[in-house]
Amino acid sequence: MAAFRKWFLVLAVLAVIAGTVDTAYAQVQCVQAAVNVPRVRAEGRAELVGDVVLNCKDDKASANTTILANIMMFLNTNITSRIVSSNNMTEALLAINEPLPNLQVLQELTTVTGANVWRAQKLPGSDKSIMFWNVAIPIAPGTTTSIRITNVRANAVEAQPAGGLPGAITFILNVQSNTPLPITIYSQVIANVLTGVTFGARNCTDGGDISTGYTQCAGQGSTDVTATHDGRGLLKFTEGFDSAFKVVKRSTLRVPYSDLIEQDKQPLGYIADSSETGYVNTPILGTKTGVADTGTRLLVRFANIPQGVRLFVTVGQTVNGTTLGSRGVLVSVTDPTGIGGSVGFPVVGTVSYSANCGHSGILSDSWYDKMVEVPLYGGAGSATWEITAATSNPPLETVAFGIEVAFDAAPQNNLPALTLGTDGTVAGSFAPIIMSDDKDKMSATAPIPRFIDSPTSKTLVTITACVTNLLFPFVSARGGFDTGIAISNTTLDNSVNLTGGTSKRPFNTKAQSGACTLYYFGDKEDGTSLAKPVQTSGVIAGGKQVVYTLFGGGGGIDATPGFQGYIIATCNFELAHGFAFISDLGAQKLAMGYLPLIIQKSVGSARGGSSATPGLPWAFEGLVQ
């Protein structure tokens, strides 16, 4: 790299010297013309840079002449234009006098009479340079000859922005010709490099971040693929600058949903707004020159999704979070690189979508108001959408897709699994992501566009236990006494869930269900421990109870006659409440009742240590009636 920088500086000096050659040796002068300098994506490995246009003229010419030249182009980053034919010939082109598409005559290595378009060759041993061989530059008295170099792609990853300023892709031309050809270059910058995309996980209204916290005992969404599903949030992509999101090809009419019309029939220098494709002229230049493989793709990858959780995504964009006129199509839910799939054969939605996060915006296209499940393997999965309609109008373009997190509550089976500090995540980026050796070189097989793996990761799922810890501080089933215990699941607290109910009052808690594990601390009358000091009830649904006595058992709890001590009940649902009733057998002479204490989480010193006592199923903070 250091050697290249030195060579780059030497060539820059030569270019300046060439621009000041004495006219005694040459009357022809070539001057760089003003052209648009495009903004390119810092994540892109095959970004189209701006054209280089030279206007050449000999003010003293008295007769037609032709200059033959080998023109070499260098960039400060790797050139990544597609190799389209044998001998490492690329899609990069040099054209003389802007020939119309039907008048173009192509030359590669062999001289062609009347050629006005030349194809560049990748030279051995260098990925930063290309060569146009035997270019015939006609010079006529009183006329200007134009030279345009186009379809040059570059690896923008090597020219990252820094300090709030864009990176820059620059060029140098080196000309060897039968007549000196001085060139005046006003700017070597042919692309400014900026961050192309940001990603976020948003709520359905796009008014804030998505909710990520779930409790194990409260089911979410729907796991029934025959039911209508609600979107629970948005996976939102925002371009870093105008036209960072591009379709594969752009029509001349700029019709928002007719983006697959080829850019053939356009003159050289035509700027295809928001298009991944460069200059194309299929009849003359072939089907590979200038043509991109896909539009910009937007990839999400899921990681550490807990067992028991299922994910559903929309097949198209949602109104909420999406710029009017932008459109994306789901092309794959199986390829974590974003290469697979096609807009011609998109993923077909199999699940109805209620448009809770906004419908697709295409009211006549019910196909878009669908969702599809993302297959998860070891907690990992992916989904890829391709941009099929884009706009360069302000503000910066955004595209969002709906997502639903769904699971059935089964805490008795530890489903969904608790995240325990390792949250489920979603990471968004451009795609395709290429890791092969030719990812940042001129290649015949690497896809266009292609990008570096630089995702932005967001938390998507956190599963915590639904637990209420109840302390029954004294229970007894000896000396003629017995203790009755009742534990209620009070998460059913709105009348909508009651027969004939229509109101969400008095509260609107989502009903939970789960079992209670009972830990017996104490002994029997003979001083020995219980044979079964830990017992688990059956599942207690919202609005239901488990009721039993120590002497007789019940509700799935074994009898423990002769036991005396205290019980800690750990219930796998919130809002558990209890009651204990101690009496003589049959409650004939003496009885009393009390409410158990609710044990909260640890504050470190409640049990004289820095954490809850090892082995206990609960942590201690204080006691609340």
Phi, psi and omega per residue, in radians:
M1 nan -0.733 3.129
A2 -1.107 -0.681 3.122
A3 -1.129 -0.680 3.133
F4 -1.118 -0.708 3.139
R5 -1.036 -0.722 3.112
K6 -1.097 -0.749 3.130
W7 -1.115 -0.705 3.131
F8 -1.028 -0.771 -3.131
L9 -1.151 -0.686 3.123
V10 -1.089 -0.777 -3.139
L11 -1.146 -0.619 3.097
A12 -1.084 -0.727 3.095
V13 -1.108 -0.723 3.135
L14 -1.089 -0.662 3.136
A15 -1.112 -0.720 3.118
V16 -1.135 -0.755 3.120
I17 -1.074 -0.735 -3.133
A18 -1.058 -0.531 -3.134
G19 -1.306 -0.098 -3.107
T20 -2.172 0.391 3.135
V21 -1.057 2.413 3.139
D22 -1.101 2.325 -3.111
T23 -1.191 -0.092 3.034
A24 -1.161 -0.456 -3.139
Y25 -1.713 -0.374 -3.131
A26 -2.763 2.376 3.096
Q27 -1.696 -0.306 -3.113
V28 -1.320 2.327 3.069
Q29 -2.218 2.279 3.070
C30 -1.955 2.248 -3.086
V31 -2.154 2.344 3.119
Q32 -1.153 2.295 3.103
A33 -1.561 2.687 3.103
A34 -1.284 2.243 3.085
V35 -2.388 2.873 3.075
N36 -1.179 2.370 3.031
V37 -1.735 1.941 -3.049
P38 -1.310 2.759 2.956
R39 -1.642 2.308 -3.127
V40 -2.143 2.829 -3.016
R41 -1.473 2.275 -3.128
A42 -1.133 -0.346 3.121
E43 -1.507 -0.145 -2.989
G44 -1.487 2.423 3.104
R45 -1.778 -0.182 -3.115
A46 -2.477 1.104 -3.068
E47 -1.587 2.364 3.081
L48 -1.275 2.098 3.093
V49 -1.575 3.031 -3.125
G50 -1.225 2.736 3.074
D51 -1.253 2.634 2.956
V52 -1.837 2.137 -3.104
V53 -2.151 2.218 3.093
L54 -2.056 2.431 3.014
N55 -1.941 2.064 -3.045
C56 -1.964 2.437 -3.090
K57 -2.703 2.543 3.035
D58 -2.097 1.761 -3.068
D59 -1.150 -0.294 -3.095
K60 -1.902 0.136 -3.118
A61 -1.173 2.428 3.126
S62 -2.035 -0.088 -3.138
A63 -2.647 2.762 3.097
N64 -1.177 2.446 3.084
T65 -2.538 2.857 3.120
T66 -2.259 2.229 3.061
I67 -1.684 2.235 3.066
L68 -1.744 2.248 -3.029
A69 -2.499 2.538 2.881
N70 -1.754 2.078 -3.033
I71 -1.967 2.091 -3.102
M72 -1.894 2.329 -3.134
M73 -2.029 2.295 3.098
F74 -2.036 2.504 2.954
L75 -2.077 2.816 3.068
N76 -1.469 0.017 3.011
T77 -2.259 2.982 3.092
N78 -1.129 2.417 2.997
I79 -1.450 2.345 -3.049
T80 -2.223 0.424 3.071
S81 -1.048 2.643 -3.085
R82 -1.246 2.419 2.960
I83 -1.431 2.147 -2.962
V84 -2.006 -0.187 3.141
S85 -2.692 -3.131 -3.095
S86 -1.126 2.936 -3.128
N87 1.089 0.459 3.092
N88 1.019 0.630 3.060
M89 -1.388 2.379 -2.993
T90 -1.920 3.064 3.088
E91 -1.332 -0.223 3.127
A92 -1.120 2.366 -3.016
L93 -2.209 2.633 2.937
L94 -2.158 2.198 -3.103
A95 -2.116 2.493 3.110
I96 -1.840 2.192 3.022
N97 1.058 0.591 2.977
E98 0.787 1.048 -3.121
P99 -1.138 2.461 3.080
L100 -1.149 2.710 -3.048
P101 -0.909 -0.736 -3.080
N102 -1.380 -0.132 3.139
L103 -1.894 0.120 -3.099
Q104 -1.359 2.411 3.085
V105 -2.184 2.076 -3.001
L106 -1.639 2.408 3.004
Q107 -2.203 2.384 3.048
E108 -1.877 -1.696 3.105
L109 -1.721 -0.650 -3.127
T110 -1.444 2.362 -3.122
T111 -1.091 2.319 3.132
V112 -2.120 2.185 3.129
T113 -1.088 2.286 3.105
G114 1.399 0.181 -3.116
A115 -1.054 2.439 3.026
N116 -2.332 0.064 3.043
V117 -2.361 2.266 -3.131
W118 -2.064 2.479 3.104
R119 -1.720 2.446 -3.111
A120 -1.474 2.583 3.085
Q121 -1.901 2.413 2.981
K122 -1.320 2.220 -3.104
L123 -1.560 2.575 3.129
P124 -1.084 2.445 2.997
G125 1.426 0.022 3.138
S126 -2.494 2.242 3.075
D127 -1.776 0.058 -3.115
K128 -1.905 0.152 -3.101
S129 -2.494 2.671 3.037
I130 -2.388 2.782 -3.088
M131 -2.247 2.315 2.950
F132 -1.793 2.048 -3.019
W133 -1.657 2.462 2.965
N134 0.885 0.885 3.118
V135 -1.356 2.203 3.123
A136 -1.673 1.977 -3.089
I137 -1.874 1.846 -3.108
P138 -1.357 2.388 3.079
I139 -2.137 2.156 -3.130
A140 -2.162 2.588 -3.130
P141 -0.999 2.279 3.026
G142 1.256 0.180 3.137
T143 -2.155 2.788 3.119
T144 -1.892 2.320 3.071
T145 -1.778 2.234 3.123
S146 -1.757 2.519 3.050
I147 -2.157 2.161 3.122
R148 -2.140 2.247 3.020
I149 -1.887 2.183 -3.049
T150 -2.451 3.022 3.138
N151 1.094 0.573 3.053
V152 -1.641 2.172 3.074
R153 -1.921 2.636 -3.055
A154 -2.452 2.721 3.068
N155 -1.483 1.724 -3.086
A156 -1.262 -0.250 -3.137
V157 -1.059 -0.465 -3.120
E158 -1.448 0.001 -3.094
A159 -2.322 0.997 -3.020
Q160 -1.193 2.556 3.022
P161 -1.180 2.697 -3.124
A162 -2.703 2.553 3.060
G163 1.072 0.511 -3.137
G164 1.408 0.005 3.140
L165 -1.928 2.591 3.137
P166 -1.220 2.682 2.930
G167 -1.300 2.961 -3.099
A168 -2.372 2.339 2.976
I169 -1.790 2.163 -3.046
T170 -2.127 2.847 -3.073
F171 -2.347 2.820 2.978
I172 -2.403 2.449 3.014
L173 -1.926 2.343 3.037
N174 -2.122 2.162 -3.024
V175 -2.065 2.211 2.980
Q176 -2.000 2.051 -3.020
S177 -2.469 2.896 3.133
N178 -1.329 -0.213 3.044
T179 -2.357 2.362 3.128
P180 -0.916 2.385 -3.090
L181 -2.262 1.446 -3.134
P182 -1.188 2.431 -3.098
I183 -2.206 2.263 3.061
T184 -1.774 2.049 -3.129
I185 -1.888 2.141 3.138
Y186 -1.567 -0.544 3.117
S187 -2.580 2.260 3.109
Q188 -1.550 -0.071 -3.111
V189 -1.412 2.126 3.108
I190 -2.054 0.061 3.012
A191 -2.909 2.441 2.980
N192 -1.796 2.373 -2.993
V193 -1.838 2.145 -3.134
L194 -2.342 2.689 3.038
T195 -1.012 2.290 -2.978
G196 -1.638 -0.397 -3.028
V197 -2.688 2.568 2.921
T198 -2.180 2.740 -3.024
F199 -2.357 2.509 3.079
G200 -2.602 2.690 3.016
A201 -1.834 1.992 -2.955
R202 -2.062 2.834 3.058
N203 -1.332 3.051 -2.984
C204 -1.078 -0.566 -3.108
T205 -1.539 -0.035 -3.055
D206 1.082 0.493 3.135
G207 -1.723 -0.005 3.141
G208 3.111 -3.100 -3.134
D209 -1.220 2.702 3.129
I210 -1.174 2.570 3.035
S211 -1.279 2.291 -3.051
T212 -2.038 -0.261 -3.056
G213 -1.579 2.203 3.112
Y214 -2.288 2.643 3.071
T215 -1.826 2.554 -2.992
Q216 -1.115 -0.481 -3.028
C217 -1.650 -0.041 -3.130
A218 -1.985 1.815 -3.127
G219 -1.048 2.653 -3.099
Q220 -2.243 2.551 3.069
G221 1.017 -2.666 3.138
S222 -2.358 2.303 3.058
T223 -1.698 0.023 3.127
D224 -1.483 1.964 -3.074
V225 -1.281 -0.150 3.084
T226 -1.618 -0.134 -3.119
A227 -1.587 2.890 3.026
T228 -1.435 2.267 -3.057
H229 -1.791 2.601 3.066
D230 -1.778 2.417 2.952
G231 -1.262 2.367 3.140
R232 -1.809 -0.105 -3.125
G233 -3.095 -3.090 -3.087
L234 -2.189 2.430 2.941
L235 -1.777 1.839 -2.899
K236 -1.980 2.252 3.086
F237 -1.952 2.343 3.113
T238 -2.168 2.220 -3.136
E239 -1.239 2.580 -3.110
G240 -1.401 -0.312 3.090
F241 -2.756 2.888 -3.103
D242 -1.050 2.398 3.099
S243 1.208 0.425 3.021
A244 -1.303 -0.453 3.032
F245 -1.647 2.238 -2.993
K246 -2.335 2.582 3.001
V247 -1.495 2.937 -3.118
V248 -1.162 -0.754 3.074
K249 -2.497 2.692 -3.089
R250 -2.064 2.372 3.055
S251 -1.378 2.734 -3.135
T252 -1.262 -0.374 -3.082
L253 -1.480 -0.165 -3.134
R254 1.016 0.566 3.090
V255 -1.247 2.204 -2.983
P256 -0.952 -0.665 -3.041
Y257 -1.921 0.299 3.092
S258 -2.131 1.209 -2.934
D259 -1.737 -0.087 -3.011
L260 -1.685 0.127 3.058
I261 -1.251 2.289 -3.059
E262 -1.174 2.711 3.129
Q263 -1.556 0.266 3.007
D264 -1.019 3.007 3.109
K265 1.182 0.185 3.105
Q266 -1.764 2.571 3.087
P267 -1.269 2.776 3.026
L268 -1.026 2.474 -3.126
G269 1.584 -0.114 3.085
Y270 -1.130 2.239 -3.137
I271 -1.689 1.942 3.127
A272 -1.490 1.762 -3.064
D273 -1.052 2.305 3.064
S274 0.976 0.757 -3.137
S275 -2.203 2.446 3.062
E276 -1.374 -0.299 -3.081
T277 -1.512 2.483 3.093
G278 -1.623 -2.423 -3.126
Y279 -1.428 2.257 3.132
V280 -2.237 2.511 3.000
N281 -2.665 1.362 -2.949
T282 -0.921 -0.795 -3.087
P283 -1.054 -0.569 -3.082
I284 -1.733 -0.734 -2.977
L285 -1.724 -0.151 3.121
G286 1.631 3.022 -3.019
T287 -1.439 -0.168 -3.080
K288 -1.765 -0.420 -3.046
T289 -1.162 2.118 3.050
G290 1.372 -0.246 -2.973
V291 -1.504 2.270 3.042
A292 -1.446 2.741 3.116
D293 -1.427 -0.613 -3.112
T294 -2.548 2.930 2.891
G295 -1.331 3.133 3.056
T296 -1.019 2.326 3.091
R297 -1.927 2.533 -3.122
L298 -2.055 2.089 -2.985
L299 -2.009 2.351 2.932
V300 -2.073 2.449 3.090
R301 -2.187 2.265 -3.118
F302 -1.736 2.488 -3.136
A303 -2.492 2.570 3.061
N304 1.049 0.513 3.083
I305 -1.223 2.192 -3.040
P306 -1.090 2.586 3.057
Q307 -1.006 2.395 -3.129
G308 1.696 -0.249 3.114
V309 -1.622 2.382 3.094
R310 -2.095 2.558 -3.088
L311 -2.098 2.394 3.082
F312 -2.226 2.415 3.125
V313 -2.227 2.710 3.112
T314 -1.367 2.619 -3.134
V315 -1.399 -0.232 3.107
G316 -2.434 -3.132 -3.111
Q317 -1.262 2.769 3.049
T318 -1.785 2.706 3.076
V319 -1.093 -0.831 3.113
N320 -1.153 2.216 3.099
G321 1.529 -0.001 -3.086
T322 -2.089 2.354 3.082
T323 -1.183 2.396 3.110
L324 -1.022 2.249 -3.130
G325 1.735 -0.176 3.116
S326 -1.639 2.592 -3.076
R327 -2.654 2.470 3.096
G328 -2.407 2.620 -3.080
V329 -2.205 2.321 3.091
L330 -1.243 2.115 -3.092
V331 -1.951 -0.276 -3.112
S332 -2.828 2.519 2.962
V333 -2.235 0.369 -3.080
T334 -2.258 -0.231 -3.019
D335 -1.920 1.887 -3.092
P336 -1.261 -0.091 3.076
T337 -1.676 -0.220 -3.137
G338 1.360 0.223 -3.121
I339 -1.466 -0.687 -2.982
G340 -1.261 2.874 3.089
G341 1.509 2.958 -3.067
S342 -2.660 2.544 3.062
V343 -1.168 -0.380 3.082
G344 -1.249 -0.454 3.096
F345 -2.328 1.208 -3.068
P346 -1.225 2.909 3.069
V347 -1.192 2.243 -3.117
V348 -1.538 2.206 3.118
G349 -1.177 2.332 -3.104
T350 -1.940 -0.092 -3.067
V351 -2.176 2.335 3.113
S352 -1.198 2.515 -3.083
Y353 -2.105 2.257 -3.073
S354 -1.369 -0.050 -3.105
A355 1.086 0.580 3.126
N356 -1.062 -0.549 3.114
C357 -1.759 0.326 -3.101
G358 1.748 2.317 3.127
H359 -1.259 -3.084 -3.040
S360 -1.231 -0.231 -3.096
G361 1.518 -0.034 3.120
I362 -2.047 1.463 -2.967
L363 -1.034 -0.483 -3.117
S364 -1.480 -0.064 -3.062
D365 -1.999 1.438 -3.107
S366 -1.175 -0.325 3.108
W367 -0.997 -0.549 -3.080
Y368 -1.303 -0.455 -3.112
D369 -1.480 1.032 3.141
K370 -2.375 2.792 3.032
M371 -2.180 2.878 3.086
V372 -2.482 2.554 3.138
E373 -1.381 2.441 3.092
V374 -1.595 2.060 3.094
P375 -1.103 2.362 3.130
L376 -2.051 2.335 3.113
Y377 -2.238 1.973 -3.079
G378 1.081 0.533 3.131
G379 1.438 0.110 -3.104
A380 -2.055 2.578 3.094
G381 -2.926 3.123 -3.094
S382 -2.702 2.821 3.023
A383 -2.574 2.444 -3.096
T384 -2.263 2.246 3.033
W385 -1.998 2.600 3.076
E386 -2.012 2.380 3.106
I387 -1.216 2.186 3.100
T388 -2.058 -0.134 3.019
A389 -2.636 2.316 -3.089
A390 -2.427 2.778 3.117
T391 -2.376 2.541 3.091
S392 -1.800 0.108 3.127
N393 -1.236 2.610 3.109
P394 -1.238 2.734 -0.043
P395 -1.383 -2.933 3.130
L396 -1.025 2.455 -3.038
E397 -1.242 2.431 3.033
T398 -2.246 2.551 3.070
V399 -2.366 2.261 -3.118
A400 -2.217 2.606 3.132
F401 -2.272 2.480 -3.077
G402 -1.357 2.601 3.083
I403 -2.416 2.487 3.039
E404 -2.170 2.263 2.998
V405 -1.709 2.138 -3.044
A406 -2.329 2.467 3.007
F407 -2.837 2.676 3.009
D408 -1.649 2.421 -3.118
A409 -1.376 2.142 3.054
A410 -2.538 1.110 -3.078
P411 -1.079 -0.454 3.107
Q412 -1.107 -0.395 3.079
N413 -1.864 0.218 -3.069
N414 0.981 0.743 3.083
L415 -2.222 2.335 -0.103
P416 -1.161 2.719 -3.098
A417 -1.144 2.506 3.089
L418 -1.204 2.498 -3.112
T419 -1.379 -0.520 3.016
L420 0.892 0.800 3.068
G421 1.607 -0.244 3.087
T422 -1.887 1.571 -3.020
D423 -1.277 2.647 2.973
G424 -1.271 2.394 -3.040
T425 -2.218 2.821 2.982
V426 -2.311 2.321 -3.117
A427 -2.133 2.286 -3.111
G428 -1.961 2.545 -3.127
S429 -2.845 3.018 2.929
F430 -1.240 2.811 3.038
A431 -2.626 2.826 0.083
P432 -1.287 2.675 3.063
I433 -1.834 2.167 -3.053
I434 -2.027 2.289 3.134
M435 -2.050 0.046 -3.110
S436 -1.246 2.947 -3.070
D437 -1.114 -0.460 -3.099
D438 -1.653 0.313 -3.065
K439 -1.077 -0.562 -3.102
D440 -2.150 0.637 3.138
K441 -2.371 2.949 2.982
M442 -1.162 2.314 -2.993
S443 -2.597 2.609 3.056
A444 -1.562 -0.254 -3.001
T445 -2.097 -0.412 -3.106
A446 -1.146 2.399 -3.067
P447 -1.216 2.696 3.027
I448 -2.176 2.160 0.000
P449 -1.371 3.011 3.009
R450 -2.613 2.732 -2.942
F451 -2.450 2.812 3.029
I452 -1.332 2.708 3.094
D453 -1.473 1.647 -3.098
S454 -2.372 1.184 -3.039
P455 -1.355 2.737 2.947
T456 -1.866 2.143 -3.027
S457 -1.792 2.423 3.104
K458 -2.285 2.566 3.054
T459 -1.209 2.351 -3.134
L460 -2.059 -0.699 -3.038
V461 -2.424 2.211 2.951
T462 -2.239 2.117 -3.138
I463 -1.895 2.107 3.099
T464 -2.031 2.728 -3.124
A465 -1.235 2.509 2.988
C466 -1.666 1.830 -3.014
V467 -2.360 2.343 2.873
T468 -2.148 2.231 3.121
N469 -1.830 2.103 -3.133
L470 -1.966 2.316 3.096
L471 -1.899 2.013 2.986
F472 -1.666 1.742 -2.898
P473 -1.253 -0.302 3.065
F474 -2.645 2.203 3.036
V475 -2.397 2.653 -3.109
S476 -2.650 2.471 3.017
A477 -2.395 0.820 3.129
R478 -2.478 2.913 3.098
G479 1.097 0.527 3.135
G480 1.453 0.133 3.137
F481 -1.919 2.830 3.066
D482 -2.520 2.749 3.110
T483 -2.175 2.225 3.017
G484 -1.752 2.421 -3.090
I485 -2.230 2.360 3.048
A486 -2.256 2.343 3.063
I487 -2.211 2.159 -3.112
S488 -1.876 2.451 2.991
N489 -1.665 1.813 -3.030
T490 -1.711 0.388 3.123
T491 -1.297 -0.186 3.011
L492 -1.502 1.795 -3.028
D493 -2.436 0.378 2.998
N494 -2.353 2.497 -2.984
S495 -1.275 -0.151 3.091
V496 -1.039 -0.568 -3.109
N497 -1.482 0.028 3.100
L498 -1.718 2.697 3.120
T499 -1.043 2.143 -3.128
G500 1.401 0.001 -3.105
G501 -1.335 2.562 -3.134
T502 -2.303 -0.119 -3.021
S503 -1.930 2.603 3.059
K504 -1.527 0.179 3.139
R505 -1.570 2.764 0.049
P506 -1.357 -0.360 3.082
F507 -2.328 -3.123 -3.108
N508 -2.401 0.797 3.125
T509 -1.276 2.484 3.059
K510 -1.329 2.145 -3.080
A511 -1.030 2.406 -3.133
Q512 -2.087 2.902 3.064
S513 -2.576 2.689 3.135
G514 3.021 2.974 3.134
A515 -1.679 2.871 3.031
C516 -1.998 2.321 3.054
T517 -1.778 2.241 -3.056
L518 -1.882 2.206 -3.132
Y519 -1.942 2.068 -3.087
Y520 -1.686 2.067 3.095
F521 -1.967 1.953 -3.082
G522 2.715 -2.743 -3.128
D523 -2.634 3.070 3.063
K524 -1.572 3.091 -3.068
E525 -1.074 -0.525 -3.135
D526 -1.501 0.118 3.090
G527 1.511 -0.030 3.133
T528 -1.562 2.802 3.131
S529 -1.420 2.821 3.065
L530 -1.142 2.541 3.067
A531 -1.202 -0.432 -3.116
K532 -2.338 1.341 -3.036
P533 -1.344 -0.135 3.097
V534 -2.215 2.153 -3.127
Q535 -2.313 2.702 -3.117
T536 -2.210 2.317 3.119
S537 -1.336 3.048 2.939
G538 -1.280 3.038 3.121
V539 -1.181 2.288 -3.139
I540 -1.861 1.985 -3.132
A541 -1.348 2.816 3.069
G542 -0.996 2.307 -3.112
G543 1.508 0.023 -3.117
K544 -2.002 3.001 -3.112
Q545 -2.372 2.839 2.858
V546 -1.992 2.287 -3.100
V547 -2.282 2.275 3.120
Y548 -2.768 2.972 3.035
T549 -2.137 2.675 3.111
L550 -1.106 -0.703 -3.039
F551 -1.255 -0.644 -3.035
G552 -1.964 -0.200 -3.102
G553 1.252 -2.881 3.133
G554 2.366 2.794 3.108
G555 1.076 0.503 -3.118
G556 1.508 0.036 -3.137
I557 -1.798 2.267 3.137
D558 -1.248 2.628 3.057
A559 -1.179 2.569 3.106
T560 -2.358 1.078 3.140
P561 -1.072 2.486 3.134
G562 1.536 -0.115 -3.115
F563 -1.413 2.509 3.008
Q564 -2.560 2.393 -3.125
G565 2.804 -2.354 3.089
Y566 -2.422 2.800 -3.085
I567 -2.232 2.374 2.965
I568 -1.939 2.154 3.119
A569 -1.868 2.102 3.068
T570 -1.828 1.909 -3.079
C571 -1.787 2.329 -3.106
N572 -1.494 0.852 2.977
F573 -2.776 2.771 3.112
E574 -1.460 2.912 3.038
L575 1.042 0.642 2.997
A576 -1.389 2.416 3.074
H577 -2.402 2.689 -3.037
G578 -2.438 3.084 3.096
F579 -2.669 2.400 3.068
A580 -2.092 2.493 -3.093
F581 -2.361 1.982 -3.129
I582 -1.868 2.287 -3.139
S583 -2.718 2.940 2.947
D584 -1.204 2.797 -3.097
L585 -1.021 2.153 -3.105
G586 1.541 -0.090 3.110
A587 0.935 0.827 -3.105
Q588 -1.572 -0.577 -3.001
K589 -2.093 -0.673 -2.976
L590 -2.516 2.373 3.120
A591 -2.742 2.618 3.020
M592 -2.703 2.676 3.133
G593 -2.306 2.783 3.105
Y594 -2.706 2.822 3.056
L595 -1.633 2.379 3.094
P596 -1.188 2.784 3.101
L597 -1.511 2.499 3.112
I598 -1.678 2.127 -3.085
I599 -1.636 2.191 3.139
Q600 -1.671 -3.103 -3.046
K601 -1.273 2.910 -3.060
S602 -1.257 2.530 2.949
V603 -2.046 0.283 3.007
G604 1.737 -0.952 -2.991
S605 -1.846 0.060 -3.064
A606 -1.080 -0.562 3.088
R607 -1.943 0.320 3.071
G608 1.426 0.313 3.138
G609 -2.478 -3.076 -3.107
S610 -1.533 -0.096 3.125
S611 -2.700 3.064 3.090
A612 -1.055 2.576 -3.115
T613 -1.013 2.256 -3.104
P614 -0.981 2.402 3.081
G615 1.656 -0.359 3.118
L616 -1.376 2.570 -3.073
P617 -1.483 0.161 -3.077
W618 -2.515 2.920 3.048
A619 -2.118 2.681 -2.930
F620 -1.999 2.268 3.030
E621 -2.176 -0.725 -3.107
G622 3.136 3.082 -3.103
L623 -2.013 2.288 -3.102
V624 -2.198 2.234 3.089
Q625 -1.227 nan nan
